[in-house]
Amino acid sequence: MGKHKKQKMTQSENSQIIRNADYSAFLKDVKQRIQSAQIKAAVRVNQELLGLYWDLGEQIIEKQREAKWGDGFLEQMSRDLLAEFPGIKGFSFRNLKHLRQWVQFWMPIGKQLVSQLAKQPASQSDSNEFVRQLVAQIPWGHNILILQKVQDAGEALFYVRKTIENNWSRAVLTHQIEGGLYQRDGKAITNFEATLPAPQSDLAIQTLKDPYNFDFLMLRERHDEKELEDALTDHLTRFLLELGAGFSFLGRQFRLEVGGDEFFADLLFYHVRLHCYVVVELKTDKFKPEFAGKLNFYISAVDNLLKAEGDHPTIGILICKSKNDTVVEYSLKDVHKPIGVSEYLITQNLPNELRSSLPSIEEIEAEVDRDFGLEK
């Protein structure tokens, strides 16, 4: 009887523990620690694997140089390794060629990078170790993708660092390379250096692109601003991907009341890395100086109505169909709010007479999302 009573008390105590807020917080912390350990373990496995690949690549290059062995050597090596390690896919003939090419591509880049950082000539061993640790921070499939799609060393390094910074999937990395992010990143005309403090201005400049690529939209050649805005918000996932990491969407035609009058900003975001609001205005014609004045007004309103303690100054992005760079520079010269001006690009406009006979935007978007792994 006493034993049964003790068991019932224990079950009751267990129920109280489960409902206890301290236990819930403790359990949440334990789960986060386990997840963190899993991620770290996966990273370590990847780094160990790529470290092995680098060593193999170096040894293959050295052996082929010394012994004058051709690719028949790699075919035999692949057969022998696969026979010994049948569960490991990385020893195929194709992959052995890839890792040799990978090391050949990065070795001179590593030496150049270390020399620049140390401001003195670098040894080959130091530069190899530096670049090996860098590229080992992204998966092997990402490395091969960059190797296959990028020839320029600076561009390849850019995509490695962006992948590390943003934790891109291979599908997103493919999209960014094929969309020419390297050529567009940080290229917008801005007054950020004059209107923002040093670290904030540098980060903000790198946030903008020029032009923005809206090829995922199917619009009439003579589309208006409402149609563009509708299309961008209907395809918000792709739009956010094009804007870049850190943008959080707050709303369209965002209402701002100033002096009893209502005004509506096209799109409002909050940037979680810059810690600031971002007002985006869309114009379907060529840049005009008065566009900057209107955006300047919206930025002031957001600063006064929404900006909280700890937020950095609000940034404005004006995206136009086209622009004269000199006119933009003159227009921003004496504007005291941070504004960047970019163009947008749509290479496939939809003729009016074909709109009814082609797939709907939703059907096209669904197909694109499947291609890039962005299904909801």
Stockholm file with secondary structure:
# STOCKHOLM 1.0

chainA/1-376         MGKHKKQKMTQSENSQIIRNADYSAFLKDVKQRIQSAQIKAAVRVNQELLGLYWDLGEQIIEKQREAKWGDGFLEQMSRDLLAEFPGIKGFSFRNLKHLRQWVQFWMPIGKQLVSQLAKQPASQSDSNEFVRQLVAQIPWGHNILILQKVQDAGEALFYVRKTIENNWSRAVLTHQIEGGLYQRDGKAITNFEATLPAPQSDLAIQTLKDPYNFDFLMLRERHDEKELEDALTDHLTRFLLELGAGFSFLGRQFRLEVGGDEFFADLLFYHVRLHCYVVVELKTDKFKPEFAGKLNFYISAVDNLLKAEGDHPTIGILICKSKNDTVVEYSLKDVHKPIGVSEYLITQNLPNELRSSLPSIEEIEAEVDRDFGLEK
#=GR chainA/1-376 SS CHHHHHHHHHHHHHHHHHHCHHHHHHHHHHHHHHHHHHHHHHHHHHHHHHHHHHHHHHHHHHHHHHHCCCHHHHHHHHHHHHHHCTTCGGGSHHHHHHHHHHHHHHHHHHHHHHHHHHTSCCCHHHHHHHHHHHHTTSCHHHHHHHHHHCCCHHHHHHHHHHHHHHTCCHHHHHHHHHTTHHHHBTCSEECHHHHSCHHHHHHHHHHCBSSEECTTCCCCTTCCHHHHHHHHHHTHHHHHHHHCTTEEEEEEEEEEEETTEEEEEEEEEEETTTTEEEEEEEEEEECCHHHHHHHHHHHHHHHHHTCCTTCCCCEEEEEEEECCHHHHHHHHTTCCSCEEEEEEECSCCCCGGGTTTSCCHHHHHHHHHHHHTCCC
#=GC SS_cons         CHHHHHHHHHHHHHHHHHHCHHHHHHHHHHHHHHHHHHHHHHHHHHHHHHHHHHHHHHHHHHHHHHHCCCHHHHHHHHHHHHHHCTTCGGGSHHHHHHHHHHHHHHHHHHHHHHHHHHTSCCCHHHHHHHHHHHHTTSCHHHHHHHHHHCCCHHHHHHHHHHHHHHTCCHHHHHHHHHTTHHHHBTCSEECHHHHSCHHHHHHHHHHCBSSEECTTCCCCTTCCHHHHHHHHHHTHHHHHHHHCTTEEEEEEEEEEEETTEEEEEEEEEEETTTTEEEEEEEEEEECCHHHHHHHHHHHHHHHHHTCCTTCCCCEEEEEEEECCHHHHHHHHTTCCSCEEEEEEECSCCCCGGGTTTSCCHHHHHHHHHHHHTCCC
//
